[in-house]
């Protein structure tokens, strides 16, 4: 039993060690008066911006506008 626990612990530690620190290279948020959206992409800032706007627009009622509030390198924090 102890051997199994140690094996699982070693595998989990190894998996966490090889994970990248930032899962996404670009992360953007868009807001409207009543909704928000998030977009991300590994290497394309434009795609991350468009995705954030699309997600915001899908949740926003008519006659309200979504705007990008920020974009940054790295994943959501």
Contact map, one row per residue, 1 for C-alpha under 8 A:
11111000000000000000000000000000000000000000000000000000000000000000000000000
11111100000000000000000000000000000000000000000000000000000000000000000000000
11111110000000000000000000000000000000000000000000000000000000000000000000000
11111111000000000000000000000000000000000000000000000000000000000000000000000
11111111100000000000000000000000000000000000000000000000000000000000000000000
01111111110000000000000000000000000000000000000000000000000000000000000000000
00111111111000000000000000000000000000000000000000000000000000000000000000000
00011111111100000000000000000000000000000000000000000000000000000000000000000
00001111111110000000000000000000000000000000000000000000000000000000000000000
00000111111111000000000000000000000000000000000000000000000000000000000000000
00000011111111100000000000000000000000000000000000000000000000000000000000000
00000001111111110000000000000000000000000000000000000000000000000000000000000
00000000111111111000000000000000000000000000000000000000000000000000000000000
00000000011111111100000000000000000000000000000000000000000000000000000000000
00000000001111111110000000000000000000000000000000000000000000000000000000000
00000000000111111110000000000000000000000000000000000000000000000000000000000
00000000000011111110000000000000000000000000000000000000000000000000000000000
00000000000001111111000000000000000000000000000000000000000000000000000000000
00000000000000111111100000000000000000000000000000000000000000000000000000000
00000000000000000111111000000000000000000000000000000000000000000000000000000
00000000000000000011111000000000000000000000000000000000000000000000000000000
00000000000000000001111110000000000000000000000000000000000000000000000001100
00000000000000000001111110000000000000000100000000000000000000000000000001100
00000000000000000000011111100000000000011100000000000000000000000000000011100
00000000000000000000011111100000000000011110000000000000000000000000000011100
00000000000000000000000111110000000000011111100100000000000000000000001111100
00000000000000000000000111111000000001111000100100000000000000000000001111110
00000000000000000000000001111100000001110000000110010000000000000001111100000
00000000000000000000000000111110000111100000000010011000000000000001111000000
00000000000000000000000000011111000111000000000010011001000000000111110000000
00000000000000000000000000001111111110000000000000000001000000000111100000000
00000000000000000000000000000111111100000000000000000001000100011110000000000
00000000000000000000000000000011111000000000000000000000000000011100000000000
00000000000000000000000000000011111100000000000000000000000110000000000000000
00000000000000000000000000000011111110000000000000000001001100000000000000000
00000000000000000000000000001111011111000000000000000011001100000100000000000
00000000000000000000000000001110001111100000000000111111100000000000000000000
00000000000000000000000000111100000111110000000100111011000000000000000000000
00000000000000000000000000111000000011111000001111111010000000000000000000000
00000000000000000000000111110000000001111100101110110000000000000000000000100
00000000000000000000000111100000000000111111101100000000000000000000000000000
00000000000000000000001111000000000000011111000000000000000000000000000000000
00000000000000000000000011000000000000001111100000000000000000000000000000000
00000000000000000000000001000000000000001111111100000000000000000000000000000
00000000000000000000000001100000000000011011111110000000000000000000000000000
00000000000000000000000000000000000000000001111111000000000000000000000000000
00000000000000000000000000000000000000111001111111100000000000000000000000000
00000000000000000000000001110000000001111001111111110000000000000000000000000
00000000000000000000000000011100000000110000111111111000000000000001001000000
00000000000000000000000000000000000000100000011111111100000000000000000000000
00000000000000000000000000000000000011110000001111111110000000000000000000000
00000000000000000000000000011100000011110000000111111111000000000001000000000
00000000000000000000000000001100000011100000000011111111100000000111000000000
00000000000000000000000000000000000010000000000001111111110000000000000000000
00000000000000000000000000000000000111100000000000111111111000000000000000000
00000000000000000000000000000111001111000000000000011111111100000100000000000
00000000000000000000000000000000000010000000000000001111111110001100000000000
00000000000000000000000000000000000000000000000000000111111100000000000000000
00000000000000000000000000000000001100000000000000000011111110000000000000000
00000000000000000000000000000001011100000000000000000001111111011100000000000
00000000000000000000000000000000010000000000000000000000101111110000000000000
00000000000000000000000000000000000000000000000000000000000111110000000000000
00000000000000000000000000000000000000000000000000000000000011111000000000000
00000000000000000000000000000001100000000000000000000000000111111100000000000
00000000000000000000000000000001100000000000000000000000100100111110000000000
00000000000000000000000000000111100100000000000000001001100100011111000000000
00000000000000000000000000000111000000000000000000001000000000001111100000000
00000000000000000000000000011110000000000000000010011000000000000111111000000
00000000000000000000000000011110000000000000000000000000000000000011111000000
00000000000000000000000000011100000000000000000000000000000000000001111100000
00000000000000000000000001111000000000000000000010000000000000000001111110000
00000000000000000000000001110000000000000000000000000000000000000000011111000
00000000000000000000000111100000000000000000000000000000000000000000001111100
00000000000000000000011111100000000000000000000000000000000000000000000111110
00000000000000000000011111100000000000010000000000000000000000000000000011111
00000000000000000000000000100000000000000000000000000000000000000000000001111
00000000000000000000000000000000000000000000000000000000000000000000000000111
